[in-house]
Amino acid sequence: MSVVNPFVDRVLDVVSFVAERARGCSLGEISGQLKLSKSATHRMLAALVARGWVEQESETGFYRLTLRLPAMAHRYLGSTRLIDIVQPVVDRLARASLEHVRLAAVAGRGLTWLTTAQGATSGLIFRGGSGRLPLHATANGRAWLASLDDEAACRIVLEAGFGATGEFGPNAPRSIDVFLDRLAETRRLGFAVNVEESEVGVAAVAAAIRCSPEAPVVGTISVSGPAIRFTRKRAFEVAREMMLPAAAELGDLWPLRAATLQNSLASAV
């Protein structure tokens, strides 16, 4: 039986919301988007500020995360050696594709960025963002959501929303019907395709990472670049010839993370 603590859930929702907005956000924005009362939101934020997880800007009153949580995440990743294990594959794919490669891991009901590599050395270079990862409008997000059934995928997307007008690229899905069509395309192709959905002028492809064919998706890997250069034809070539083999290799390597963590804990005893 799962134990649900509504207060803990709300605090974690606040932390997740603030974490996606590095420039800060107001009390009203947080309470409004999360559908919480301002008084309850203020109490949670005050507690997080007191514990050093969140800080409030003196001039604007906006709230944002301190570096305490990212530092903890960095220490955790360092202890598992996951980045050490997967980075060579990410680097190799970036060199082969001459584009930007990003690796994400499934974290609860979403994805979180793990690492990146840049293959382009001249000309138009797309570096990608490190903030919010909108699942419905990114190749990485759709590669993961395609592994779920339609009902579960739609529930996750509807909870997050389709974003404000102009928040994403001109081709971002704005309805469940369009989203489901692209989800079906992802399953048919075996990888996700994104052309100016997350950002103007950017195209991307992404594949799911599994430790075995029947296992749940543990992460996603994507290749992205300027749409003027990373055309649909080029994106398909990179996906089939380079990215899918890299995803399969990462699936073989991923279980080593658990093994290295177990060894680290054993050696510390």
N, C-alpha and C positions, 0 to 999 in steps of 0.2 A: 504494500500500500504506500503510495507516495504521500509525503507530508507537505502541505502547502501552507506557507506563512504569507498572508497577504501583505504585511508590512515589509518583509524582506523582498518580496517580489517588486513592490513599488520602489523601494530604494535602489534595487538593481536596475529597474527601468530608468530611473533618473540618471544613474551613473552611465548607462548605455547611451541615453539621449545626449548627455553632455559630452561624452567621449566622441561623438560623431560631429561635434561642432567646435573645432579647435579655436575659433575666433571668439567663442563665448556665446552665451544666450541668456535672455532675461528670465526672471521668475515667471512672468506672464506667458512667455513662449513655452517654457517647460510644462507648466501646469495645464495650459491650453492643449498642447499636443498630446499630453499623456492623460488628459481628462481627469486631473486631480484638482482638489481645492487649493487655492493659493496658500492658505494657512498650513495645510499638511505638507505641501511642497516646500514651503519655507522652513518648516521644522526639520525635514529631511536634509535639506541643503545646509542648514546651520550645523547639524550633527556631522555632516561630511566635511564641512569647513573646519570644525573643531578637531576632527581626527586627521586632518591634513590631506584628505583625498581630493578636495575641491577647494578652489580659491575664488574670491569675489573681487573683481576689479573696483578700485576705489572711485574711479571717475565715472564709469558707466553703470556700475552695479551688476554687470554681467557675470555669470558663473562659468567656470571652465575647469577642467581637470588639472591637478598639479602633475608633476612628473613621477609621483609616487607609484601610481598604478603601472605606467609604462616601464618604469625601472624594475618593478616586480616581475612583469611579464618578460622583460629581457633576461633577468636572472633565471626565470623558470626555463625559458628556451635554451639558455646556456647550459643548464643542468641536464636537459634531455639530449643535447647535441643534435637536435633535429636539423637546424640550419646547416651545421657542418656536414651532415649526411646528404642533404638534398641540393645544397648550393652548386656543386659541380655540374649537376644535370641542368639546372637553371642557366648557369653560365654557358654551357655548351649549346643549349638551344638558342640562346641569344646570339652567340657567334655565328651559328649556322643560318639563322633566319635574318640576321642583320636588323632585328627589330627589338622592341621592348618586351621583356618577359616578366610576368609576375606570378607568384605562387601564393595561393590562399588555402586556409584550412577551415574545415567545417567547425563552427563553434556554436553549439546550441541550435538556435533557429536562424543562423546566419553564417556568414563567412568573415574571416579576419585575415588581413594581409600578413604574410610571413616574410617574404623576401622578394628581391627583384634583381634584374640584370639588364644592362643596355648593350645591344649589339651594334647599333648604328654608331659610326664614328665621325660622320660628316653629313652635310645636307640637312634635311628636315629631321629633327630628332624629337620623338615623343617620349616624355619621361613618366607620364601618368601621375595621378594623385595618390595620396596616402590616407585620405579621410574616408568619408562615407562610401559604402559599397552598396549601391541600390541594386537589389537582386533582380528586379524585373527588367532593368535597363543596362545590364552588363553581361558580357559573354560568360564571365566567371559565375555570376549568379544564376544564369539560365542553365549552364552546364550542370550545376548542382540540383536546381529545382526540377530538371528533367528526369532526375533519378527518383523523384517522389511521384505519387499518383497525383492526378489533376486536382483533386479536392484539397490535399495537403498543400500543394504548391500555391493554389489560389488563396487559401487561407492565410499563408505567410505573406503573400503579396498584398492582399487587401488590408491586413493589419498594418503594414508599413505605409500603404498608400502609393499613389502614382506620382507623387511630388507636385510641387507648385508649377504653374505655367512658366515655361522657360527655364526650369531648374536643370533639365537634362538636355540631350541633343534633340534635333527636330524629328528623328524617327523613333523616339522612345515610345513604347506601348502606353496608350492612355485608356485602355479598356481591357476587360478580362478576355473578350473574344480575340483581340489582337494578340494578347499575351499567350493565349492557348494555341493559336496558330503557330507562333514562333517556338513554343515549347514542343509542338509536334514536329516542326522542322528540325529541331535539335536532336530529338530522338531518332528521326529518320537518317540524318547525316552522321550521327555519332559524335558530334561536336557542335558547339554553339557559335553562331555568327552574329556579329554586331557591327552595323554600319551607321555611324552617327546617331547612336541611341544614347550612350552615356555622355558623349561630348561632341561638339561640332567638329567636323573634319577628321575624326578618328575612327578607324576600323579595327576590329579585333576578332579573334577566334579563341575558344577555350574548350578544354576537355576535362572531364571528371577523372579523378584518381581513385582507384579501388585497390585494395590489397588482394582481392580475388574477384572473379567475375560476379559472384553472387553476394559479395560483401557490400555494406553501405559505402557510399562515397565519403572519403576522408578529407579530400581537398580538391582543388582545381588548379590548372595551370593555363595561362593565356599568353598569346602573342598579339601585340597591338602596334599600330603605327599610323602615320598620316594616310588618310584615305586616298589621297592623290597618288601615293606610291604603293600602299598596301591595298591593292585592288582586290575585288572579290575573287578573281582568278588566282592571284598570288596568295591570298589568304587561304584558299582551299588547298593549294599545293603545300603550303607550310603546314597546315593542319594535318594533312594525310601523310606527308613524307617525314615530318619532323616532330610535330607536337604530340600526335597520338603515340608514337614510340616513346617519347619522353615521359608521357603520362603513365605508360605501362611500366617503365623503369622506376619511376617514383613510387608506384604501387608496390613494387618488389622491395624497395628500400624502406618504405614507411614503417613496417613492423620493427626495423632495427631501432627505431626511436624508443619503443617499449623495452627492448632488450638493453639498450644503453642506460636508460633510466633505472632499470632494475639493478644493473651492475653497479651504477653509481651509488644507489642506496645501500647495496650490500657492502660496498667497500667503506662506506661511512659508519657502518655498525662496528 
